[in-house]
C-alpha cells in the first residue's frame, strides 16, 4: 500500500521525468531546425555554385554582347567607291573585257554614261576612262569625277592625267556666264566672253 508521502514523491519523480523528456524534446526540435537550416543553406550555396559555374562557362549576356560587337566585321576602304582601290571587269565598246575602278562604274551610272571605250592608267595609280559622253578621271585623293563638254576636251588637250591643273576634284558647275570645274591645282572654265562666244580658260593655282 502506497502512503500519501510516497505518492507525492512518485508524483514529483514523474513530473521531473516529464520535464526532462520535454527538455530533450525541445533540444531535439532545436537540433532538427538547425539541421534543416544547414541543409537549406547548403542547397542555396550549391545552387549559387552551379549558377556561378554556368556563368563562367557561358559568360554573362553583357559580356557575350560585347564580344559579338567587337567581332562584327567593319567595312574596309576597298569597298568604298571613293577609295579607288577596287576594280571591276566590264565589257568595252569593242566587245573586249577591261578592268576599270569600281568607283568609275558608279560615277558613270550616276552621270548617265554608257559603255567605256578605253582606260588609261597614270604613274601613281590614277585612271582615265573614256566614254562616248566624256571622261571619268579617278584617283584615291579625289575619287571618280566626270569631265564633259569643252571643259573635258580642254583638260585632255592640257595633258589629261599629266595636265598642270591636276585631276578634277568635283564635277563641273554652271555659272552666270558658262561652266567651271575645280581641279587639284587649278580651275578650267568654259565661259561667254561677253560677245556670245565661249572660250576655255585654264587657270593653274
C-alpha positions as CSV (number, residue, x, y, z in Angstrom):
1,X,0.0,0.0,0.0
2,X,1.3,3.4,-1.0
3,X,1.2,6.1,1.5
4,X,0.4,9.8,0.7
5,X,4.0,10.8,1.2
6,X,5.2,8.1,-1.2
7,X,2.6,9.2,-3.7
8,X,3.8,12.8,-3.6
9,X,7.4,11.6,-4.1
10,X,6.3,9.4,-7.0
11,X,4.4,12.4,-8.5
12,X,7.5,14.6,-8.2
13,X,9.6,11.9,-9.9
14,X,7.1,11.6,-12.7
15,X,6.9,15.3,-13.1
16,X,10.7,15.5,-13.2
17,X,10.8,12.8,-15.8
18,X,8.3,14.6,-17.9
19,X,10.3,17.8,-17.6
20,X,13.4,16.0,-18.7
21,X,11.6,14.5,-21.6
22,X,10.1,17.8,-22.6
23,X,13.6,19.4,-22.4
24,X,15.0,16.7,-24.5
25,X,12.2,17.2,-27.0
26,X,12.9,20.9,-27.2
27,X,16.5,20.2,-27.7
28,X,15.7,17.7,-30.4
29,X,13.4,20.1,-32.2
30,X,16.0,22.8,-32.0
31,X,18.7,20.5,-33.4
32,X,16.3,19.4,-36.1
33,X,15.6,23.0,-37.0
34,X,19.3,23.8,-37.1
35,X,19.9,20.8,-39.3
36,X,17.1,21.9,-41.6
37,X,18.6,25.4,-41.8
38,X,22.0,24.0,-42.5
39,X,20.6,21.8,-45.3
40,X,18.8,24.8,-46.8
41,X,21.9,26.9,-46.6
42,X,23.9,24.1,-48.3
43,X,21.3,23.8,-51.0
44,X,21.3,27.5,-51.6
45,X,25.1,27.5,-51.7
46,X,25.1,24.6,-54.1
47,X,22.6,26.5,-56.3
48,X,24.8,29.6,-56.3
49,X,27.8,27.5,-57.1
50,X,26.0,25.9,-60.0
51,X,24.9,29.3,-61.3
52,X,28.4,30.6,-61.0
53,X,29.7,27.7,-62.9
54,X,27.2,28.2,-65.7
55,X,28.1,31.9,-65.9
56,X,31.8,31.1,-66.0
57,X,31.2,28.5,-68.8
58,X,28.8,30.6,-70.9
59,X,29.6,34.2,-70.0
60,X,27.0,36.8,-69.0
61,X,24.7,38.3,-71.5
62,X,26.5,41.7,-71.3
63,X,29.9,40.0,-71.9
64,X,28.5,38.0,-74.8
65,X,27.1,41.1,-76.4
66,X,30.3,42.9,-76.1
67,X,32.2,40.1,-77.7
68,X,29.7,39.9,-80.5
69,X,30.0,43.7,-81.1
70,X,33.8,43.5,-81.1
71,X,33.7,40.6,-83.5
72,X,31.5,42.4,-86.0
73,X,33.2,42.9,-89.3
74,X,33.9,46.5,-90.4
75,X,33.9,47.8,-93.9
76,X,37.3,48.3,-95.5
77,X,38.3,51.1,-97.7
78,X,38.5,48.8,-100.7
79,X,34.7,48.6,-100.6
80,X,34.3,52.4,-100.7
81,X,33.8,53.6,-104.3
82,X,35.7,56.8,-103.4
83,X,38.8,55.0,-102.3
84,X,39.7,53.9,-105.8
85,X,41.2,50.6,-104.8
86,X,38.7,48.1,-106.1
87,X,38.3,47.2,-109.8
88,X,35.5,45.7,-111.9
89,X,35.7,43.8,-115.2
90,X,33.4,45.3,-117.8
91,X,32.8,44.9,-121.5
92,X,34.2,47.8,-123.6
93,X,32.7,49.2,-126.7
94,X,34.7,46.8,-128.9
95,X,33.5,43.8,-127.0
96,X,36.7,43.1,-125.1
97,X,36.8,42.9,-121.3
98,X,38.6,45.7,-119.5
99,X,39.3,46.3,-115.8
100,X,38.3,49.7,-114.5
101,X,38.0,51.1,-111.0
102,X,34.6,50.3,-109.4
103,X,34.4,53.9,-108.4
104,X,34.3,54.8,-112.2
105,X,31.4,52.3,-112.7
106,X,29.4,54.0,-110.0
107,X,30.2,57.5,-111.3
108,X,29.4,56.5,-114.9
109,X,26.0,55.3,-113.8
110,X,25.3,58.5,-111.9
111,X,26.4,60.6,-114.9
112,X,24.4,58.6,-117.4
113,X,27.4,57.4,-119.3
114,X,27.2,54.3,-121.5
115,X,29.8,51.7,-122.4
116,X,33.5,52.6,-121.8
117,X,35.8,52.8,-124.8
118,X,39.2,52.6,-123.2
119,X,41.1,53.0,-119.9
120,X,44.5,54.7,-119.3
121,X,46.5,54.3,-116.1
122,X,48.6,57.0,-114.6
123,X,52.0,56.7,-112.9
124,X,50.6,57.0,-109.4
125,X,47.6,54.7,-109.7
126,X,45.3,57.3,-111.4
127,X,42.9,56.1,-114.1
128,X,41.3,57.8,-117.0
129,X,38.3,56.1,-118.6
130,X,37.0,57.3,-121.9
131,X,33.2,57.1,-122.7
132,X,31.3,58.3,-125.7
133,X,29.8,61.0,-123.5
134,X,33.1,62.2,-121.9
135,X,35.7,61.1,-119.5
136,X,35.9,60.0,-115.9
137,X,39.2,60.5,-114.0
138,X,39.8,58.6,-110.8
139,X,42.3,58.8,-108.0
140,X,42.5,57.9,-104.4
141,X,42.6,61.5,-103.3
142,X,39.8,62.9,-105.5
143,X,37.6,59.9,-106.2
144,X,36.0,59.4,-109.6
145,X,35.0,62.7,-111.3
146,X,33.3,63.1,-114.7
147,X,34.6,65.6,-117.4
148,X,32.2,66.6,-120.2
149,X,32.0,69.1,-123.0
150,X,34.6,71.6,-123.7
151,X,36.0,71.6,-120.2
152,X,36.7,67.9,-120.6
153,X,38.3,68.4,-124.0
154,X,40.3,71.4,-122.7
155,X,41.7,69.2,-119.9
156,X,42.6,66.4,-122.3
157,X,44.4,69.0,-124.5
158,X,46.3,70.2,-121.5
159,X,47.6,66.7,-121.0
160,X,44.8,64.8,-119.2
161,X,46.4,62.8,-116.3
162,X,49.5,64.9,-116.8
163,X,47.8,68.3,-117.0
164,X,49.2,71.1,-115.0
165,X,45.9,71.7,-113.1
166,X,45.9,68.1,-111.9
167,X,42.9,65.8,-111.7
168,X,39.3,67.1,-111.2
169,X,38.1,67.2,-107.6
170,X,34.4,67.7,-108.4
171,X,32.0,67.8,-111.3
172,X,31.6,71.0,-113.3
173,X,29.2,73.6,-112.1
174,X,27.1,76.1,-114.0
175,X,27.9,79.9,-113.5
176,X,26.2,83.0,-114.7
177,X,28.2,83.0,-118.0
178,X,29.1,79.4,-118.5
179,X,30.6,76.5,-116.6
180,X,33.6,75.9,-114.4
181,X,35.3,72.9,-112.8
182,X,37.7,72.6,-109.9
183,X,40.9,70.6,-110.2
184,X,43.6,69.7,-107.7
185,X,45.9,72.5,-108.9
186,X,43.6,75.0,-110.7
187,X,40.4,75.7,-112.5
188,X,39.1,75.2,-116.0
189,X,36.2,77.3,-117.2
190,X,34.1,77.5,-120.4
191,X,32.6,81.0,-120.4
192,X,30.9,83.6,-122.5
193,X,33.4,86.3,-123.2
194,X,30.7,88.9,-123.5
195,X,30.1,88.6,-127.2
196,X,28.1,85.4,-127.1
197,X,31.2,83.3,-128.0
198,X,32.5,80.8,-125.5
199,X,36.2,80.2,-124.8
200,X,38.1,77.9,-122.5
201,X,40.2,79.4,-119.6
202,X,42.8,77.3,-117.9
203,X,43.9,78.8,-114.6
204,X,46.6,76.9,-112.7
205,X,46.7,77.8,-109.0
